[in-house]
Amino acid sequence: MDTTISAIPRKPKDGQIMIEVKHLYKSFGKIHVLQDFNLTLHRQENLVVLGKSGSGKSVLIKCIIGLLKPDKGSIIVLGESVPDLNEEKLDQVRMKIGFLFQGNALYDSMTVRENLEFPLRRHTVNYSQDQINELVAEALENVGLPHTTEMMPSELSGGMLKRVALARTLILKPEIILYDEPTTGLDPVTAREIDKLIVALQKKYHTASIIITHDMHCVKNTADRVALLLNGRCYTEGTYKELENAEDPKIKQFFE
């Protein structure tokens, strides 16, 4: 097993720790996906986890939100140990996390408004209809789609679907947002628009985000810090420029 670590130093960032993953292992039968993986997300930070397709990026995200249970290791999210939480406590933590699915996960039979209202109606807070209307309007305004309220998902383009999914992610004002391949399947122009939107929303709401991607333009445009997932481990981390200028061939392959 290759345990080489890049010469790029890990640079701690001041501020509150939102997510801390330590010595995480996850296998599926004989396939070892995550092997002693470590990661820390700080307050108001966009952290990109970069890796090839099939490297375990989405598995990491699913472990963080409790959809998968790790074989070993700790996952602390907002001060809570995710693998040790019961369903009720886990739901409480998830309410503070927005998750943008790769496939958007909108309900085809619901209008845009109904898709955005859905998480509000599942929340333990009893929102009035006026409050719901205000939150829906604000969320759609944030993503530049105020006119789509009564449209069906089938009437929207790929980029519009991604924006609506992001609006739904934001509607509960999460402290953390997890993006799973946010630009996959989009044309280059639309993908760059989503990049800009991710950064704009981070600045407006001061969220901390983990962005899972292998899109190097997305990495460059959104990352405060980049963690490279290689052979199941966090091989190295640093700014985009630090990794881009690295001499290590295992890092350089992503920037060629």
N, C-alpha and C positions, 0 to 999 in steps of 0.2 A: 504494500500500500504506500502510495506517495504521500509523504507528510511535509514536503517542502513548503516553506512559508516565504512569501515575497519579502523583499527588503523594505517595501513601503511601510512606514510605521503606522500603527493604529493610533488615531488621534481622538482622545476622549473629548466630548463636548460638554461644556458646563450646562447645568440645568436639570430639571426633573426628568427622571427616567420613566418613560411611559410603558415600554415593553423590554423585558430582559429574558433572553433565551440562553440557557447554559447547558453545555454538554448534551445536546439533544441527539437522540438516536431514533430512527424510524426505518423499519424494514418491512417488506412484503414478501414473505417466504424467504427465498435465497437472494432477493434483490435488496441490497442495502442502499437506501435512498439518502438518508441523513446520518452522518457519522461524526459525532462529537462537534455538532454545529453550535456556534456561539454568535449572539447578535444583541445589540442594544439600540433601542430607539429613544431619542431624547425629545423633549417637549419642543413643538413648533419646528420639527425637522422633517424634511423629505428624504427618506432613506431608500435608495434603489437597491434591490437585490437582483443582481445580474447573473445570468447563467444560460447555458444552452437549453434548448427544448429537451424536456425529460430529465433535467438535472435535479429536480426536487423542489423547485420554487413554489409551486402550487401546494405541494404536500406541506411545506413549511407554514404557509398561510392557514391551511386547514387545521394544523396542530395549534396554531396560535389562537384560533377562535373556538377550539374544542370540537371540531367536526371529526378529527382524528386524535386518537390517544397515542402519545409517544411511547416507545419501548422503554426509554430511559431519558433522564434529564429533567430540567425544570423550565417552566414557562410562566413568568410573572407578568401579568397585564394589569396596569393601574393598581398595583399593590396586591393583586389576587393571584394565587397559584391555580392556573387554569385546569391542569390535570386532576386537581383535588376537589374541584367544585361539583356540587350536585346540580341538577338541571335548573332549579330555581335560581341559584346563585349565578350559574353560567349565563342564564338569560339576562340577568341584571347587568353583568359585565358587557354582554353583547349589545345592550341598549346604548352603550357609550362608544361603540365601534361601528363605523360605516364600512360596508363591504361592497365594492364594485366588482361584480362578477364579470368574467371574461365574455360570457354570452349574454350579458345584460340582465337576464332572468326577469324580464317584464311579463306580466300576464296578458296573453293575446286577447282574451275576452273582456279585458277592462280598458276603459279610456285612460288617457294619461293622468287625468285627475284621480281616477279610482286607484291607479297604480301608486300614486304618491300618497293617497289617503290611507292605503293599506297598513303601512307601519305605524301610522298615528293611531289607528283604531285598535291595533294590537298592544299598544303601549299601556302601561298601568295608569298613566295620567288620563283623566277624562277631559278631553279637549271639547270645547263647544264648537259648533259648526262654523261660527265666525272665526275662531282661532284656526281651525283646519283650513278654511278658505285663505286666510292670511299666510299661513305657512306654505301652502301649495303655490300661491302666487309668488311668494318670495323665492322659493326654491327654483321655480321655472324662470324667474327673472335672472337669477344668478347664472343660469346656463344659457341665457339668451333665447329662450323659447316660450315667452309668455302667451303666445297665440295658439299653443298646441293643446290647451287644457282638455278640450272635448274630442281630440283626435284619437284614433285607435293606433296601436303600435304598427299595424300593417300599412298605415298611411305615412310612416316616417322613414327617412333615409337611414343608412347605417350610422352616420354621424349624429343624427338627431336622436336615434335610439340610445346611443352611448350617453348623450347629454341628459336625456330623461332619466336614465338609470343613475347617473351621477346626482341629479336633482333628488331622486328618491333616497340616495345614500345620505345626502346632506340634511334631509328634512327634520331629523331628530337632533340636529346640531351635535354630531359626535365629536369626541375628543381625539379619536384616532380614526384614520381612514386607511383601509387596505385595498389597494388596486391590483387586480389580477390581470395582467397583460392588457392595459387599458387602450392600446392602439392596435391590437391585433385585428386584422380584417378590414382596416380602414385605409382609404387612399392616402397618399403622403400629405396632401394639403389638409385633409380633415384630421389626420393623426397629429399634425403640428398644432392645430386649433385645440385639440384635447390637451396637449402638453401645456399650452398657455393657460388653459382653464384650470388645470391642476395647480399650477403655480399661483394663479390669481386667487383661487379659493383658499389656498394655504395662507396667503397674506391677509385675506379678509377675515377668516375665522380662526387663525392661529392654530390650526390643526397639526398634529403629527401624523405622518403617513409612511407606510411601507408600500413601495411601488415595485411589483414583480414584472420584469420585462426582459426581453432579449433584443428589443428595438434600441439601437445605439443612439438614434436621434432623440428618443424619449429620455434615455439616460442623461444625455448631455443637457437637455432643456429643463429637466425637472429636479435633478439630484443636488441636494446639499452634500450628500455623502453617498458613496457606492460601496456595497459589499459584494464581493465576487464569490458565488457558490460554485465550488469545483470539487468533484469527487466526494460530495456529501458534506463538505466542510466550508466554513468561511475562510477561503484561501488568503484573502487580504481585503483591506478596505482603505478608503481614502477619497479625496475629491476626484471628480472626473479627470481633471488635468493631471493629477498625480498618477492615476492609473494609465492615462493616455501616454504619458512620458516614461512609463516603466520599461526597463530593459528585459524583464523576465518574459521569456517567450510564451509562457502560459497565460500571461496577462495580455501581451501584445496581440495574440490571436483574435481577441475581441475588438481590437481597434484597427485592424488592417482592412 
